[in-house]
């Protein structure tokens, strides 16, 4: 199974016994799977089957499913809701009495244009016909979702390639930091000596025990071995996740945050220009990686 993007679009058409329909499915990034539907009146019965079908094909993403239906046979009947219309007439008469001569009486076309007064009603159909149509509609939705999953996997392959290249760049920068001359014991000793010399030149009276503590603290802050070890471990974890082919978007996002934390610490500890530049390079690549993994399912 390959990685999938959370962005995609697909469509599918269908027809059965005088009725045609058209599905459109669109997905964008999301924390979980959020399915939103736009179904015509009278097709609310499809809501649960649509959700179940989406869950079979998708794990994460904001998904919008739109259904358009057109009837080829039968006549649509225009029905007047007489109870609502009578209430409107009574309300209009009362309003006219209150307004007196200051307002024109309501027009019939205006009353009929109010929502709920007139409604288009499809002719009644046999229950077996309805069941066959609903089943055919869900089958064509499955086709659309299958095509959507394929496009998401194709985009996911591109994302995986991009993220892997960024992981390799992180590994290269970690190796550069490991080999930086500023990490040699001699360089650390020289920086430590210079800092201690500044303390002594400032006239600070430090007892030997305090001086030893300060020296140990400076040496600890200068050592980035733990950060480099964790960065290498994160590189190995990222490679394993990319190779798994599962829905690892959330895990990669969390791992990118861990990458960023170690790069920040490296920059904070760096007392050398070259190491600082390497740390800033790490932060830049990691930011790019975080942007990419936001799109992975």
Helices and strands as residue ranges (DSSP letters): E 8-16, E 19-28, E 33-38, H 46-57, E 61-71, E 77-80, H 82-99, G 100-102, H 108-112, E 118-121, H 127-179, G 181-183, H 185-201, H 208-222, H 225-244, H 249-269, H 273-293
